[in-house]
Amino acid sequence: MSLDTASLISGAVSQQGAAFTRQVATLAVRRQLDAERAVAGLVAETAANAPAPPGQGQRLDIRV
């Protein structure tokens, strides 16, 4: 194997490693976003189904 061939192989392996690292990072970001969306959905659902705090949502007659 010549020095040029070894250099090309080394460069190719390095590029493959960088591509793999990008794929892993992309997957991690996608999973994080999915998790955040799921939590946001649960929070919204919980807030929508929660009873109103005392005194809210009632009609008051304040005629003087």
Secondary structure, DSSP 8 states (H G I E B T S, - for coil): --HHHHHHHHHHHHHHHHHHHHHHHHHHHHHHHHHHHHHHHHHHHHHHHS---TTSS-------
